[in-house]
Amino acid sequence: MSRELHIRREAARRFWGVIDPELGVNIVDLGLIYRMFMRDDDTFVVEYTTTTAGCPMRRYLQRKIEEALQSIEEIEKFETKLVFEPEWSVEMIVEGVEFFSVPPPMMSG
């Protein structure tokens, strides 16, 4: 197995632990990771998106993706790129994913 393939697989494993807090689903199953590749300068690049361009969780997701990459010892340099092409759609979600919803706060009468 090539070094790049090994790193891509390890990154995907780590990304399964990155949960979108609004949907309660990991970013891999949501289809938010578009590309992962090694540049010629040995920088590991991850292109990802959010469910909407104005997603309030975009900085949170970026931080969690970066933390996941920092935890892989074979990665010396990395770059994360937030992209919006192609536009994310619900068809990108893995079939059979179960979402959670947070119950609304109880209203006192």
C-alpha positions as CSV (number, residue, x, y, z in Angstrom):
1,M,0.0,0.0,0.0
2,S,1.3,3.4,-0.9
3,R,2.0,6.0,1.7
4,E,-0.6,8.3,0.3
5,L,-3.3,5.6,0.3
6,H,-2.4,4.7,3.9
7,I,-2.7,8.3,5.0
8,R,-6.0,8.7,3.1
9,R,-7.5,5.7,4.8
10,E,-6.3,6.8,8.2
11,A,-7.7,10.3,7.7
12,A,-11.1,8.8,6.7
13,R,-11.1,6.7,9.9
14,R,-10.4,9.8,11.9
15,F,-13.0,11.8,10.1
16,W,-15.7,9.2,11.0
17,G,-15.2,10.6,14.5
18,V,-15.9,14.2,13.4
19,I,-19.6,14.8,14.0
20,D,-21.6,17.6,12.6
21,P,-23.2,18.9,15.8
22,E,-26.4,20.1,14.1
23,L,-27.1,16.8,12.4
24,G,-25.4,14.2,14.7
25,V,-23.7,12.4,11.8
26,N,-20.1,12.1,10.9
27,I,-18.7,14.2,8.1
28,V,-17.8,11.1,6.0
29,D,-21.3,9.7,6.0
30,L,-22.7,13.2,5.3
31,G,-20.5,13.4,2.2
32,L,-18.7,16.5,3.3
33,I,-15.2,15.2,2.4
34,Y,-14.7,15.7,-1.3
35,R,-11.0,15.0,-2.0
36,M,-7.9,13.9,-0.1
37,F,-4.5,13.9,-1.9
38,M,-0.8,14.4,-1.4
39,R,0.8,17.3,-3.2
40,D,4.3,17.0,-4.7
41,D,5.6,19.0,-1.8
42,D,4.4,16.3,0.6
43,T,1.5,18.4,1.9
44,F,-1.6,16.3,2.5
45,V,-4.7,18.3,1.2
46,V,-8.3,17.8,2.3
47,E,-11.0,19.4,0.3
48,Y,-14.3,19.5,2.2
49,T,-17.6,21.4,2.2
50,T,-20.4,22.3,4.5
51,T,-24.1,21.6,4.1
52,T,-24.7,25.3,3.3
53,A,-22.4,28.1,2.3
54,G,-23.4,30.0,5.5
55,C,-23.1,27.0,7.8
56,P,-22.6,28.3,11.4
57,M,-20.5,25.2,12.1
58,R,-17.9,25.8,9.4
59,R,-15.1,27.0,11.8
60,Y,-15.9,24.1,14.2
61,L,-15.7,21.5,11.4
62,Q,-12.5,23.0,10.1
63,R,-11.0,22.8,13.6
64,K,-12.1,19.2,14.1
65,I,-10.7,18.2,10.6
66,E,-7.4,19.9,11.5
67,E,-7.3,18.1,14.9
68,A,-7.9,14.8,13.2
69,L,-5.1,15.4,10.7
70,Q,-2.7,16.5,13.4
71,S,-3.3,13.2,15.2
72,I,-1.9,11.3,12.2
73,E,1.9,11.0,12.8
74,E,2.7,10.3,9.1
75,I,1.4,13.7,8.2
76,E,4.0,16.4,8.5
77,K,2.2,19.2,6.6
78,F,-1.5,19.5,5.7
79,E,-3.9,22.0,4.2
80,T,-7.6,22.1,4.5
81,K,-9.7,23.7,1.8
82,L,-13.3,24.6,2.2
83,V,-14.9,24.4,-1.2
84,F,-18.5,24.8,-2.5
85,E,-18.1,23.1,-5.9
86,P,-19.9,20.9,-6.4
87,E,-22.7,22.2,-4.2
88,W,-23.5,19.8,-1.4
89,S,-26.9,18.1,-1.6
90,V,-28.7,15.5,0.5
91,E,-28.0,12.9,-2.2
92,M,-24.4,12.9,-1.0
93,I,-25.4,11.4,2.4
94,V,-24.7,7.7,2.7
95,E,-27.8,5.6,2.5
96,G,-29.2,4.5,5.8
97,V,-27.8,7.2,7.9
98,E,-29.7,8.0,11.1
99,F,-29.9,11.5,12.3
100,F,-30.5,12.7,15.8
101,S,-32.6,15.6,16.8
102,V,-32.2,17.6,20.0
103,P,-35.7,18.0,21.6
104,P,-36.7,21.7,22.0
105,P,-36.5,23.2,25.4
106,M,-39.6,22.8,27.6
107,M,-41.8,25.9,27.6
108,S,-43.3,26.8,30.9
109,G,-46.9,28.0,30.7
